[in-house]
Amino acid sequence: MMELPTQVATVAQVIQLAVAPVFLLAGVGALLNVLTSRLSRIIDAFHKLENSLLEETETIDRARSLASISYLSRRARLIHWAISLCTSCYLLVCMVVVTLFIAPELQVDLSRAIAGLFVAAMLALIAALSCFLREINLATSVIENLDRSALRIHGRN
C-alpha cells in the first residue's frame, strides 16, 4: 500500500495535468454558447420566412423567400455539425480528465489512450471550427451579394 504523502503527491500531479484540459473545456463551452446563439437566430429567421410564405401572394416574393429558406437550411446544417463536433470534443476532453485520474489508481500506463483521446478531441475541434468558419462565410456572402446588387442598381441610375 502506498504511503499517504505519496498518494497526495500523485493526486496533486494529476490535478496539475488536468488543469489544461479543464481550461480547454471552458473555451469549448464558450464556443458552444456562440454556436447555439447563431442556430437560434437562424431558426428565428426561418420561422419569419415560413410565416411570410403563408401570407405572400406575389411569385417574386415567394421565390425570394424559398431561396432564403434554402440558404438558412445550409447555414443551420453547418452550425448543427459544428455543435455536434464541439460536443464530441467536450466529451473527449472529459474522458481525458477521467483517464488522467483513473490511470494512477489502476496503476496502468494509459498515456497512449490519453494522447489518442486528446488528439481526437483536437481533430473534432478543428472540424467544428471549420464548419463554423464556413457558416460565417455563407452568412457574409449574402451581405456581399447585396452590396454588389446595390452597386449595379446605383450604377444604372
Backbone torsions as a table, in degrees:
resi	resn	phi	psi	omega
1	MET	NA	138.9	-178.6
2	MET	-73.4	150.6	177.1
3	GLU	-73.9	154.1	-177.8
4	LEU	-58.4	-47.1	179.0
5	PRO	-60.1	-36.1	178.9
6	THR	-67.3	-40.2	178.7
7	GLN	-63.9	-43.8	179.1
8	VAL	-62.8	-42.4	179.1
9	ALA	-63.0	-40.2	179.3
10	THR	-65.0	-44.3	178.9
11	VAL	-63.9	-40.8	178.7
12	ALA	-61.9	-40.9	178.5
13	GLN	-65.0	-41.1	179.5
14	VAL	-64.6	-41.5	178.2
15	ILE	-62.0	-41.8	177.2
16	GLN	-60.4	-41.4	178.9
17	LEU	-68.0	-31.0	-176.1
18	ALA	-82.1	-13.3	-176.6
19	VAL	-63.6	-45.3	-178.6
20	ALA	-60.3	-47.9	177.1
21	PRO	-61.5	-32.1	178.9
22	VAL	-67.0	-38.6	174.7
23	PHE	-63.4	-38.6	176.3
24	LEU	-60.9	-40.5	177.6
25	LEU	-59.7	-40.1	178.7
26	ALA	-63.1	-42.6	178.9
27	GLY	-65.8	-43.2	179.4
28	VAL	-66.9	-35.5	176.7
29	GLY	-62.5	-41.6	177.4
30	ALA	-64.6	-40.5	177.8
31	LEU	-63.6	-41.1	176.9
32	LEU	-60.6	-37.3	177.6
33	ASN	-62.5	-44.8	178.3
34	VAL	-62.4	-45.4	-177.9
35	LEU	-63.9	-42.6	-179.9
36	THR	-67.8	-32.9	175.6
37	SER	-64.6	-42.9	178.9
38	ARG	-64.5	-42.0	178.4
39	LEU	-62.1	-40.7	178.5
40	SER	-60.9	-43.0	178.3
41	ARG	-65.1	-39.3	178.6
42	ILE	-63.7	-43.4	180.0
43	ILE	-64.3	-41.4	177.3
44	ASP	-60.7	-44.7	178.7
45	ALA	-63.6	-38.6	178.3
46	PHE	-61.3	-45.2	-179.9
47	HIS	-64.0	-38.2	177.1
48	LYS	-62.5	-44.2	178.7
49	LEU	-66.1	-38.4	178.8
50	GLU	-61.5	-43.2	177.6
51	ASN	-66.8	-37.7	179.7
52	SER	-68.1	-29.5	177.0
53	LEU	-64.8	-33.9	179.1
54	LEU	-69.9	-27.7	-176.8
55	GLU	-95.3	-25.3	-174.0
56	GLU	-73.9	143.0	176.3
57	THR	-117.7	-25.8	-178.2
58	GLU	-75.7	137.4	-178.0
59	THR	-63.9	-37.8	-178.3
60	ILE	-64.3	-46.6	179.3
61	ASP	-64.1	-38.7	-180.0
62	ARG	-64.7	-43.8	179.5
63	ALA	-64.4	-40.0	179.0
64	ARG	-64.9	-41.4	179.1
65	SER	-66.0	-41.5	178.7
66	LEU	-64.6	-38.5	177.1
67	ALA	-64.9	-40.1	178.8
68	SER	-66.5	-37.4	178.0
69	ILE	-64.4	-41.0	177.8
70	SER	-62.7	-43.0	178.7
71	TYR	-63.3	-45.1	178.8
72	LEU	-64.6	-33.8	178.0
73	SER	-63.4	-42.1	177.5
74	ARG	-63.3	-42.8	178.9
75	ARG	-63.5	-43.5	-179.4
76	ALA	-63.2	-39.0	179.5
77	ARG	-63.3	-42.3	178.5
78	LEU	-65.5	-42.0	178.5
79	ILE	-65.9	-38.6	177.3
80	HIS	-58.9	-46.0	178.5
81	TRP	-63.1	-41.9	-179.9
82	ALA	-62.5	-42.5	178.6
83	ILE	-64.5	-44.1	179.6
84	SER	-62.0	-43.0	-179.8
85	LEU	-69.6	-38.4	176.5
86	CYS	-64.8	-39.7	178.1
87	THR	-64.9	-40.2	176.1
88	SER	-62.1	-43.2	176.8
89	CYS	-58.9	-45.8	-179.1
90	TYR	-58.6	-47.5	180.0
91	LEU	-63.6	-40.6	179.1
92	LEU	-64.7	-40.2	178.0
93	VAL	-65.8	-39.4	176.0
94	CYS	-60.9	-38.9	177.7
95	MET	-65.9	-34.9	176.1
96	VAL	-60.9	-47.8	-178.3
97	VAL	-62.4	-45.0	179.2
98	VAL	-62.0	-43.1	-179.6
99	THR	-64.5	-35.7	176.4
100	LEU	-59.9	-35.5	-179.5
101	PHE	-84.0	-33.0	-177.1
102	ILE	-74.9	-38.7	-175.4
103	ALA	-53.9	-49.4	179.5
104	PRO	-65.7	-33.6	-179.9
105	GLU	-67.4	-38.7	178.9
106	LEU	-83.5	-8.9	-176.1
107	GLN	53.5	49.2	-179.6
108	VAL	-126.2	142.5	176.8
109	ASP	-82.7	103.5	179.0
110	LEU	-109.2	24.3	-176.6
111	SER	-61.2	-37.2	178.0
112	ARG	-67.3	-40.2	177.8
113	ALA	-63.9	-42.4	179.2
114	ILE	-63.0	-46.0	178.9
115	ALA	-62.6	-43.1	179.4
116	GLY	-63.3	-43.2	177.9
117	LEU	-63.7	-41.0	-179.6
118	PHE	-67.2	-41.5	177.5
119	VAL	-63.4	-42.2	177.5
120	ALA	-61.7	-39.9	177.8
121	ALA	-62.8	-42.6	179.9
122	MET	-66.5	-38.9	177.7
123	LEU	-64.6	-40.1	177.4
124	ALA	-64.4	-40.4	178.9
125	LEU	-66.3	-40.9	177.7
126	ILE	-61.2	-45.0	179.2
127	ALA	-64.4	-40.6	179.1
128	ALA	-62.9	-44.6	178.9
129	LEU	-65.9	-33.2	176.0
130	SER	-65.2	-43.0	176.5
131	CYS	-62.9	-42.2	179.1
132	PHE	-62.0	-44.6	178.7
133	LEU	-62.6	-41.2	178.4
134	ARG	-64.1	-40.8	178.3
135	GLU	-64.3	-40.1	177.5
136	ILE	-63.9	-40.5	177.0
137	ASN	-61.0	-41.6	176.7
138	LEU	-62.5	-44.4	-178.5
139	ALA	-63.0	-42.0	-178.6
140	THR	-78.8	-21.3	178.7
141	SER	-65.2	-30.2	177.3
142	VAL	-63.7	-42.9	179.0
143	ILE	-64.1	-43.3	179.2
144	GLU	-63.0	-40.6	178.6
145	ASN	-65.6	-40.4	177.2
146	LEU	-64.5	-39.0	179.4
147	ASP	-63.6	-44.0	177.6
148	ARG	-63.4	-41.2	178.8
149	SER	-63.4	-41.7	179.4
150	ALA	-64.3	-39.1	178.5
151	LEU	-65.6	-40.1	178.0
152	ARG	-64.4	-43.9	-179.2
153	ILE	-66.9	-43.1	179.9
154	HIS	-65.0	-37.6	180.0
155	GLY	-67.4	-26.8	-180.0
156	ARG	-78.3	-27.6	-177.4
157	ASN	-80.8	NA	NA
